[in-house]
C-alpha cells in the first residue's frame, strides 16, 4: 500500500501503520451490515461523551507526520483538508468529496495544474480565519526532515518537491504551490495526475497557521480546523481528550456530524481487553467504539452465538489483497509454467479457513480488490475451483521439466496476523503437496521478514505478501507493485515481480492523465487482468473486518474507503 519509489524506506514503515490503522488488514465490496437499535437506523442526538478504545496509541498528531488514508479516524475530527472521503456506508463512501474547498479541484487540460477555492467562513479553534497560505504552509512543513512520516506523493508530484527541504531551512517556500489570494490555492505538478483530489484528502493538506507552528512540539496542541480540538494529550497519544471547537460550523462541513460533546481516546490496550469491554458495555464502555481492533475467529464465534452482541458488530471492507509473490529472478520461478502450476494448485478454501473463515476473508482471483472504485473486473486466469486443481498443476510442472515434482521454500512471517502467518503458509504447503510440490517453510520474525522481502538483493523466490491502497483506486494499488520505474535496488522495493513492461508502464501513465475516475477505473481493471496473465502473484483473499461497538452507540457508518467505523458520524444517545 504505498507509492512511489522515492522515500521508500519511509514507505515501508508506513505500510504497517496503515494496516494497523485500518484493522489487521482490509477490503471488499459489501455495505456495512450492522443493523438494530444501536445501528444506523436509530435516531442520533447531539451530546454526551464518546469513548474510543484502541490498541495503538496515536503517537503522531501532527498533520505533517500522519500517513493516513483519507485523513484517518481520530485525526480527521481535528484536521480538515481540501477534500475528504464521503462519509457514507459501503461503496458510496469510496468517493472523494469537497471539505475545506468548494469542489474536488479544477484541473487544467492535462491535469498538471490543479486549482482550489476555499469555502467562506472557515475558522480555526481560536476564531482566526483559515487561508490558502495556511494550507500552503501546512504542506511545506511536511517536507521538513524533522516532521517526516507522511505520504511521499507530494515530494514526487510537485514541481521542485524532490529538492525542497521545508520552511525551516528554505524560507522562500515551494514555488509549485501558488496562493494568488486568501481563498485560492494552485498546485503545479511534474506530470499529469488525475487522482490529485484523492491525494488532497491526506492530512498534509490540513491548514497550519505559521504563527502557531511550534515544530516538533506542534502535535502536543495542533490548531484545530475541524469540529473538535485537542485539550489533553498524555503519554505520547495514549490518552487524548477532544472537546468541541466552538468556531467550527456545520454549514461549511457537510461530512462530519460531530454529535458527541467530548471524545475520550484511550489506547495501549490489549485487543482482547478491548473486545471484552465492548462486549460487556458497562459504564462509559456502553458508549465506546474501537478504530483499530477487530474480532478474531474465536471471538467472532462467541459473538455470533449471542443475538444481542451480533447486532453490535459492524462489517467493513477496505482495498486490500493478500497474495503469494514470486521473484522471477530466482529459479524455478523464472519459468512461468511453474508459477502457473502453483496458481492452479492453491486451495483457496483452506486459505480462507486459515484466515479465520469466510466471515473474515473472501477468496480472491484478482489482484485488485473486489470493489467498483478500484475498477474491479472479475477474472480467473487459472481456474482451480475452491479447492485447487492439482492435476492441472502436475501437467504444467511436467511441461516445465518437473514431471517428478519439485521442492521449493516458502518464506512467511511468524506473526499471528492471519495473513502471512504460519497457519497461512501451512495451508499452502498442504495444497501444493497434492500437486507434487514439496514446500519447505521459512518463518521469520516480523522485522526480519519485512526487511528480507522488501530488499531487491535478498527477496526470496516464493513468499507471502499483502498490499493495501492509500485511496480507493487502482492507481496506488497497481503502480507500486507493477510499474517498472518504481523498482528500487537500494531501499524498500515493492515491485516484487520486478516487472518492467513498457506497455504496462505506458498504460499507467495514460490512466493517470484521466480526470474521469469512472473511466480510469475501467482501465485499471483491464490492466489488472493483463498483468495477471504473467502469473507474478497468486491472489489469495481479501480480508473482512468485524468490530464490536458499545450498546448505546448510534449511527454506524462504515465506508469502503477504509472499512472502519467512522467516529465523525457516531452519536452516543
LUMRODREN-64059 format. One line per field, with one value per residue (C-alpha): x, z, y; residue in three letters; residue number from 1. Coordinates in steps of 0.2 Angstrom, whole numbers, plus 5000, padded with zeros to 4 digits. Layout:
// LUMRODREN-64059
c1: X,...
c3: Z,...
c2: Y,...
rest: ALA,...
nr: NUM,...
// end
This chain:
// LUMRODREN-64059
c1: 5000,5012,5018,5031,5049,5056,5056,5053,5061,5048,5035,5040,5036,5020,5014,5012,5005,4990,4987,4986,4975,4963,4962,4973,4971,4956,4945,4929,4913,4899,4890,4890,4878,4876,4858,4847,4843,4861,4864,4862,4843,4842,4839,4856,4856,4870,4878,4887,4905,4911,4925,4937,4946,4962,4977,4989,4992,4991,5009,5009,4996,5005,4996,5013,5019,5002,5001,4983,4970,4958,4964,4962,4949,4953,4964,4950,4940,4953,4960,4950,4958,4955,4945,4939,4931,4912,4906,4893,4891,4899,4903,4896,4910,4924,4921,4931,4921,4925,4930,4938,4937,4921,4924,4936,4948,4949,4962,4970,4968,4982,4979,4996,4989,4975,4966,4955,4945,4941,4924,4919,4918,4932,4939,4952,4948,4954,4942,4955,4951,4959,4968,4976,4993,4990,4987,5002,5012,5005,5011,5028,5032,5028,5044,5055,5066,5061,5042,5044,5032,5018,5014,5028,5017,5019,5038,5036,5022,5025,5037,5053,5047,5061,5074,5063,5069,5054,5051,5063,5078,5071,5062,5057,5044,5039,5035,5024,5011,5003,4991,4985,4973,4967,4954,4963,4977,4986,4996,5009,5013,5028,5016,4998,4989,4970,4969,4975,4958,4962,4979,4971,4962,4979,4982,4997,4983,4977,4980,4993,4995,5013,5012,5007,5019,5030,5039,5041,5030,5015,5007,5005,4992,4989,4977,4960,4951,4938,4924,4935,4951,4964,4963,4974,4987,4995,5009,5013,4995,4990,4976,4968,4954,4945,4931,4921,4929,4916,4921,4918,4902,4892,4887,4904,4906,4893,4903,4907,4891,4901,4887,4896,4902,4918,4929,4940,4953,4961,4975,4988,4975,4976,4965,4956,4953,4945,4933,4929,4925,4914,4905,4901,4897,4897,4898,4907,4910,4892,4896,4913,4920,4936,4945,4959,4954,4945,4936,4947,4940,4937,4929,4918,4912,4906,4898,4889,4880,4874,4859,4862,4881,4879,4868,4883,4895,4900,4906,4919,4929,4945,4955,4967,4974,4984,4994,5008,5023,5035,5053,5056,5075,5075,5074,5062,5051,5059,5048,5030,5024,5030,5021,5005,5006,5006,4992,4982,4987,4982,4967,4958,4945,4960,4967,4951,4950,4967,4962,4948,4934,4923,4916,4934,4940,4934,4943,4952,4957,4961,4974,4963,4951,4933,4926,4920,4931,4946,4940,4937,4935,4931,4943,4951,4965,4970,4953,4956,4939,4938,4950,4963,4967,4982,4980,4982,4997,5006,5003,5011,5025,5029,5029,5042,5053,5047,5037,5043,5038,5050,5055,5053,5054,5040,5045,5032,5031,5029,5017,5000,4991,4980,4989,5007,5007,5012,4994,4993,5010,5004,4988,4998,5011,4997,4988,5004,5009,4994,5002,5019,5027,5036,5036,5049,5043,5055,5047,5055,5051,5041,5055,5067,5053,5049,5067,5070,5055,5057,5075,5079,5095,5088,5070,5066,5058,5042,5034,5018,5014,4999,4995,4983,4978,4981,4965,4951,4958,4968,4982,4990,4986,4994,5008,5019,5019,5020,5027,5045,5051,5047,5059,5071,5088,5094,5080,5062,5056,5038,5038,5041,5040,5052,5040,5047,5035,5034,5016,5011,5021,5014,4996,4999,5004,4989,4977,4985,4980,4962,4951,4936,4938,4925,4934,4950,4943,4938,4956,4964,4953,4958,4977,4975,4969,4983,4996,4988,4992,5011,5007,5019,5007,4993,4979,4973,4959,4953,4951,4934,4933,4921,4921,4911,4904,4895,4876,4872,4881,4870,4873,4885,4894,4907,4913,4923,4936,4944,4932,4932,4918,4918,4919,4914,4896,4894,4881,4880,4862
c3: 5000,4996,4981,4975,4974,4981,5001,5000,5017,5025,5014,5021,5039,5033,5026,5043,5050,5038,5041,5060,5057,5046,5056,5054,5035,5025,5009,4999,4991,5003,5013,5031,5038,5056,5060,5075,5089,5090,5072,5058,5059,5076,5078,5083,5095,5100,5117,5128,5128,5115,5121,5109,5115,5104,5105,5096,5103,5092,5094,5079,5080,5068,5051,5043,5050,5048,5035,5035,5021,5019,5034,5047,5060,5076,5066,5054,5069,5072,5054,5039,5022,5005,5001,5011,5010,5008,5025,5019,5020,5008,4990,4991,5004,4992,4983,4986,4991,4995,5013,5015,4996,4987,4975,4972,4962,4944,4933,4918,4901,4905,4924,4928,4937,4950,4957,4973,4981,4999,5006,5015,5034,5038,5056,5067,5086,5091,5079,5066,5048,5038,5022,5007,5014,5029,5018,5008,5024,5031,5015,5015,5033,5029,5018,5034,5039,5057,5053,5041,5041,5029,5012,4999,4985,4987,4986,4969,4961,4965,4954,4964,4978,4976,4982,4994,5012,5021,5028,5042,5030,5015,5019,5001,5001,4987,4971,4965,4976,4972,4983,4972,4986,5003,4996,4981,4980,4964,4963,4949,4946,4937,4927,4924,4940,4938,4955,4964,4973,4982,4987,4994,5007,5016,5032,5024,5016,5033,5036,5049,5054,5053,5068,5079,5072,5086,5075,5083,5098,5087,5089,5108,5103,5085,5080,5075,5059,5062,5074,5089,5097,5107,5126,5133,5125,5138,5136,5118,5112,5124,5131,5121,5126,5112,5115,5103,5093,5095,5079,5068,5058,5051,5037,5030,5034,5026,5031,5049,5060,5077,5088,5105,5115,5121,5114,5126,5117,5127,5119,5123,5127,5124,5109,5120,5133,5121,5114,5132,5137,5121,5124,5142,5138,5156,5162,5149,5138,5133,5123,5116,5099,5093,5077,5076,5084,5075,5081,5079,5073,5091,5097,5082,5085,5103,5097,5083,5095,5105,5096,5106,5103,5085,5082,5088,5075,5061,5045,5035,5019,5013,4997,5002,4995,5002,4990,4985,4977,4965,4962,4943,4946,4957,4950,4947,4947,4932,4922,4920,4919,4937,4943,4934,4941,4959,4954,4949,4965,4978,4989,4992,5004,5016,5014,5019,5034,5039,5038,5050,5039,5026,5038,5039,5022,5004,4991,4978,4960,4955,4962,4963,4977,4973,4974,4960,4964,4960,4943,4949,4934,4938,4930,4935,4923,4932,4937,4951,4959,4978,4982,4969,4953,4957,4941,4930,4941,4938,4919,4919,4930,4918,4903,4913,4915,4933,4930,4946,4956,4964,4981,4985,5000,5005,5016,5028,5044,5062,5066,5071,5059,5049,5033,5031,5047,5049,5048,5030,5025,5031,5021,5005,5009,5011,4995,4984,4991,4982,4965,4969,4976,4992,5001,5015,5026,5031,5045,5050,5064,5058,5056,5048,5036,5031,5028,5018,5006,5003,4998,4980,4984,4997,4991,4991,4976,4984,4999,5007,5005,5006,4999,5004,4995,5000,4992,4984,4966,4955,4954,4971,4971,4954,4951,4966,4963,4944,4937,4932,4936,4954,4956,4970,4970,4986,4998,5001,4985,4982,4964,4970,4952,4945,4931,4919,4905,4894,4889,4907,4912,4897,4902,4920,4913,4902,4915,4927,4915,4916,4927,4924,4938,4932,4915,4924,4935,4919,4913,4929,4929,4912,4916,4932,4920,4908,4922,4929,4914,4919,4935,4945,4960,4966,4974,4989,4998,5003,5022,5030,5046,5061,5075,5091,5097,5113,5116,5117,5101,5087,5068,5062,5046,5038,5021,5008,5009,5024,5031,5048,5059,5057,5073,5064,5062,5078,5091,5109,5113
c2: 5000,5013,5023,5029,5023,5039,5039,5020,5017,5028,5020,5003,5009,5017,5001,4993,5009,5009,4991,4994,5009,5000,4985,4970,4972,4975,4975,4971,4976,4974,4988,4988,4976,4982,4985,4986,4998,5003,5004,5017,5016,5024,5042,5051,5065,5078,5077,5065,5058,5045,5034,5026,5010,5007,4996,5008,5025,5040,5044,5056,5070,5082,5083,5083,5067,5057,5043,5040,5036,5049,5059,5044,5042,5052,5065,5069,5075,5089,5092,5096,5095,5102,5086,5071,5054,5053,5048,5035,5017,5005,5009,5027,5030,5027,5043,5059,5075,5093,5098,5115,5118,5122,5107,5092,5103,5111,5103,5111,5102,5089,5088,5095,5111,5109,5124,5125,5139,5138,5140,5156,5157,5144,5147,5139,5135,5152,5161,5167,5164,5149,5155,5147,5152,5141,5126,5130,5132,5115,5106,5114,5110,5091,5092,5096,5081,5083,5081,5066,5051,5057,5051,5053,5058,5077,5076,5066,5075,5094,5103,5106,5094,5082,5095,5105,5105,5113,5130,5129,5128,5136,5152,5155,5142,5130,5139,5124,5130,5147,5157,5172,5177,5171,5158,5152,5139,5132,5116,5113,5095,5086,5075,5073,5066,5064,5057,5073,5075,5059,5065,5081,5070,5067,5077,5086,5097,5102,5121,5126,5144,5149,5160,5145,5132,5125,5112,5095,5101,5106,5089,5092,5106,5106,5121,5113,5116,5103,5100,5095,5102,5093,5098,5085,5073,5061,5049,5052,5049,5036,5046,5060,5071,5081,5094,5105,5118,5131,5140,5125,5127,5113,5125,5123,5105,5093,5077,5077,5075,5079,5073,5070,5085,5076,5062,5052,5041,5028,5017,5005,4992,4973,4969,4955,4968,4980,4967,4961,4979,4982,4966,4970,4988,4993,5012,5023,5007,5007,5022,5016,5011,5005,5011,4998,4982,4968,4952,4937,4920,4914,4930,4931,4913,4918,4934,4926,4914,4929,4939,4955,4955,4950,4966,4976,4970,4982,4974,4983,4982,4991,4989,4976,4959,4945,4936,4924,4934,4926,4933,4928,4930,4915,4898,4889,4904,4911,4898,4905,4887,4884,4900,4895,4877,4885,4896,4880,4871,4883,4878,4894,4886,4881,4898,4906,4895,4899,4917,4915,4908,4915,4929,4936,4933,4932,4921,4932,4928,4946,4957,4972,4972,4967,4985,4996,5011,5001,4996,4978,4967,4948,4936,4919,4916,4899,4892,4880,4880,4882,4868,4869,4858,4848,4838,4854,4859,4842,4844,4861,4855,4841,4854,4864,4848,4844,4828,4821,4836,4849,4856,4875,4886,4897,4912,4919,4929,4921,4935,4928,4940,4928,4934,4930,4919,4900,4895,4903,4895,4878,4879,4882,4869,4856,4861,4861,4844,4836,4843,4835,4851,4849,4866,4869,4883,4898,4908,4924,4937,4951,4964,4951,4946,4963,4968,4952,4953,4972,4971,4968,4959,4947,4945,4926,4917,4912,4921,4928,4947,4959,4976,4990,5006,5024,5028,5018,5017,5006,5018,5017,4998,4993,5005,5002,4983,4983,4999,4995,5013,5010,4996,5001,4992,5001,5003,4997,4988,4983,4978,4960,4953,4965,4968,4982,4980,4996,4993,4992,5007,5017,5012,5018,5035,5035,5031,5044,5058,5054,5065,5055,5042,5030,5029,5027,5013,5003,5005,4999,4984,4979,4982,4971,4957,4960,4959,4944,4934,4935,4925,4935,4934,4922,4932,4923,4933,4950,4952,4957,4967,4963,4976,4977,4994,4998,4995,5014,5019,5026,5030,5017,5022,5011,5015,5005,5019,5011,4998,5006,5013,5032,5042,5058,5050,5042,5048,5041,5044
rest: UNK,UNK,UNK,UNK,UNK,UNK,UNK,UNK,UNK,UNK,UNK,UNK,UNK,UNK,UNK,UNK,UNK,UNK,UNK,UNK,UNK,UNK,UNK,UNK,UNK,UNK,UNK,UNK,UNK,UNK,UNK,UNK,UNK,UNK,UNK,UNK,UNK,UNK,UNK,UNK,UNK,UNK,UNK,UNK,UNK,UNK,UNK,UNK,UNK,UNK,UNK,UNK,UNK,UNK,UNK,UNK,UNK,UNK,UNK,UNK,UNK,UNK,UNK,UNK,UNK,UNK,UNK,UNK,UNK,UNK,UNK,UNK,UNK,UNK,UNK,UNK,UNK,UNK,UNK,UNK,UNK,UNK,UNK,UNK,UNK,UNK,UNK,UNK,UNK,UNK,UNK,UNK,UNK,UNK,UNK,UNK,UNK,UNK,UNK,UNK,UNK,UNK,UNK,UNK,UNK,UNK,UNK,UNK,UNK,UNK,UNK,UNK,UNK,UNK,UNK,UNK,UNK,UNK,UNK,UNK,UNK,UNK,UNK,UNK,UNK,UNK,UNK,UNK,UNK,UNK,UNK,UNK,UNK,UNK,UNK,UNK,UNK,UNK,UNK,UNK,UNK,UNK,UNK,UNK,UNK,UNK,UNK,UNK,UNK,UNK,UNK,UNK,UNK,UNK,UNK,UNK,UNK,UNK,UNK,UNK,UNK,UNK,UNK,UNK,UNK,UNK,UNK,UNK,UNK,UNK,UNK,UNK,UNK,UNK,UNK,UNK,UNK,UNK,UNK,UNK,UNK,UNK,UNK,UNK,UNK,UNK,UNK,UNK,UNK,UNK,UNK,UNK,UNK,UNK,UNK,UNK,UNK,UNK,UNK,UNK,UNK,UNK,UNK,UNK,UNK,UNK,UNK,UNK,UNK,UNK,UNK,UNK,UNK,UNK,UNK,UNK,UNK,UNK,UNK,UNK,UNK,UNK,UNK,UNK,UNK,UNK,UNK,UNK,UNK,UNK,UNK,UNK,UNK,UNK,UNK,UNK,UNK,UNK,UNK,UNK,UNK,UNK,UNK,UNK,UNK,UNK,UNK,UNK,UNK,UNK,UNK,UNK,UNK,UNK,UNK,UNK,UNK,UNK,UNK,UNK,UNK,UNK,UNK,UNK,UNK,UNK,UNK,UNK,UNK,UNK,UNK,UNK,UNK,UNK,UNK,UNK,UNK,UNK,UNK,UNK,UNK,UNK,UNK,UNK,UNK,UNK,UNK,UNK,UNK,UNK,UNK,UNK,UNK,UNK,UNK,UNK,UNK,UNK,UNK,UNK,UNK,UNK,UNK,UNK,UNK,UNK,UNK,UNK,UNK,UNK,UNK,UNK,UNK,UNK,UNK,UNK,UNK,UNK,UNK,UNK,UNK,UNK,UNK,UNK,UNK,UNK,UNK,UNK,UNK,UNK,UNK,UNK,UNK,UNK,UNK,UNK,UNK,UNK,UNK,UNK,UNK,UNK,UNK,UNK,UNK,UNK,UNK,UNK,UNK,UNK,UNK,UNK,UNK,UNK,UNK,UNK,UNK,UNK,UNK,UNK,UNK,UNK,UNK,UNK,UNK,UNK,UNK,UNK,UNK,UNK,UNK,UNK,UNK,UNK,UNK,UNK,UNK,UNK,UNK,UNK,UNK,UNK,UNK,UNK,UNK,UNK,UNK,UNK,UNK,UNK,UNK,UNK,UNK,UNK,UNK,UNK,UNK,UNK,UNK,UNK,UNK,UNK,UNK,UNK,UNK,UNK,UNK,UNK,UNK,UNK,UNK,UNK,UNK,UNK,UNK,UNK,UNK,UNK,UNK,UNK,UNK,UNK,UNK,UNK,UNK,UNK,UNK,UNK,UNK,UNK,UNK,UNK,UNK,UNK,UNK,UNK,UNK,UNK,UNK,UNK,UNK,UNK,UNK,UNK,UNK,UNK,UNK,UNK,UNK,UNK,UNK,UNK,UNK,UNK,UNK,UNK,UNK,UNK,UNK,UNK,UNK,UNK,UNK,UNK,UNK,UNK,UNK,UNK,UNK,UNK,UNK,UNK,UNK,UNK,UNK,UNK,UNK,UNK,UNK,UNK,UNK,UNK,UNK,UNK,UNK,UNK,UNK,UNK,UNK,UNK,UNK,UNK,UNK,UNK,UNK,UNK,UNK,UNK,UNK,UNK,UNK,UNK,UNK,UNK,UNK,UNK,UNK,UNK,UNK,UNK,UNK,UNK,UNK,UNK,UNK,UNK,UNK,UNK,UNK,UNK,UNK,UNK,UNK,UNK,UNK,UNK,UNK,UNK,UNK,UNK,UNK,UNK,UNK,UNK,UNK,UNK,UNK,UNK,UNK,UNK,UNK,UNK,UNK,UNK,UNK,UNK,UNK,UNK,UNK,UNK,UNK,UNK,UNK,UNK,UNK,UNK,UNK,UNK,UNK,UNK,UNK,UNK,UNK,UNK,UNK,UNK,UNK,UNK,UNK,UNK,UNK,UNK,UNK
nr: 1,2,3,4,5,6,7,8,9,10,11,12,13,14,15,16,17,18,19,20,21,22,23,24,25,26,27,28,29,30,31,32,33,34,35,36,37,38,39,40,41,42,43,44,45,46,47,48,49,50,51,52,53,54,55,56,57,58,59,60,61,62,63,64,65,66,67,68,69,70,71,72,73,74,75,76,77,78,79,80,81,82,83,84,85,86,87,88,89,90,91,92,93,94,95,96,97,98,99,100,101,102,103,104,105,106,107,108,109,110,111,112,113,114,115,116,117,118,119,120,121,122,123,124,125,126,127,128,129,130,131,132,133,134,135,136,137,138,139,140,141,142,143,144,145,146,147,148,149,150,151,152,153,154,155,156,157,158,159,160,161,162,163,164,165,166,167,168,169,170,171,172,173,174,175,176,177,178,179,180,181,182,183,184,185,186,187,188,189,190,191,192,193,194,195,196,197,198,199,200,201,202,203,204,205,206,207,208,209,210,211,212,213,214,215,216,217,218,219,220,221,222,223,224,225,226,227,228,229,230,231,232,233,234,235,236,237,238,239,240,241,242,243,244,245,246,247,248,249,250,251,252,253,254,255,256,257,258,259,260,261,262,263,264,265,266,267,268,269,270,271,272,273,274,275,276,277,278,279,280,281,282,283,284,285,286,287,288,289,290,291,292,293,294,295,296,297,298,299,300,301,302,303,304,305,306,307,308,309,310,311,312,313,314,315,316,317,318,319,320,321,322,323,324,325,326,327,328,329,330,331,332,333,334,335,336,337,338,339,340,341,342,343,344,345,346,347,348,349,350,351,352,353,354,355,356,357,358,359,360,361,362,363,364,365,366,367,368,369,370,371,372,373,374,375,376,377,378,379,380,381,382,383,384,385,386,387,388,389,390,391,392,393,394,395,396,397,398,399,400,401,402,403,404,405,406,407,408,409,410,411,412,413,414,415,416,417,418,419,420,421,422,423,424,425,426,427,428,429,430,431,432,433,434,435,436,437,438,439,440,441,442,443,444,445,446,447,448,449,450,451,452,453,454,455,456,457,458,459,460,461,462,463,464,465,466,467,468,469,470,471,472,473,474,475,476,477,478,479,480,481,482,483,484,485,486,487,488,489,490,491,492,493,494,495,496,497,498,499,500,501,502,503,504,505,506,507,508,509,510,511,512,513,514,515,516,517,518,519,520,521,522,523,524,525,526,527,528,529,530,531,532,533,534,535,536,537,538,539,540,541,542,543,544,545,546,547,548,549,550,551,552,553,554,555,556,557,558,559,560,561,562,563,564,565,566,567,568,569,570,571,572,573
// end
